[in-house]
């Protein structure tokens, strides 16, 4: 190898290292992104429209609108079964965590008043303790869009929330298993 060729290769190494660092910095997973970045992300409009069309079709036929098919249609998280089973079924198939991310499914635990659990799709991250969700059947047989949810857990880990039932009015405290992140 000539000295001229070796010198050219030597000077390209810093650029190669800089490119590798840049690529590795972009390889973070969605749950690790900063909240301000997350708040600018939006749900897939075509998935939302498809889910809302399905709701209108069901309602026109006099059929019930449920949270599970709505969340599956909006998020693309392909889990079947009652909402209370989603957290366990997601293990090993989807990433799960405690940080809300737009498009993630928030999995409510079963309770006495909600024995089948509930699922809702995060539509906006407002702050580290407030999000908005789109979900069905929170109000019987209806879809609620951009409904506020606040984290009321002592640890700030989204293990307990209150859901806006009317403007500026938040209901009972509900336990949350966590968030299921779409692929």
Secondary structure, DSSP 4 states (H G I P E B T S, - for coil): --HHHHHHHHHHHHHHHHHHHHHHHTT--GGGS-HHHHTT----HHHHHHHHHHHHHHHHTTPPP-HHHHHHHHH-----S-GGGHHHHHTTTSEEESS--TTPEEEEPP-SS-TT-EEEEEEEEEETTEEEEEEESSSTT-EEEEEEEEE--TTSSSSEEEEEEETTEEEEEEEEEEEEE--
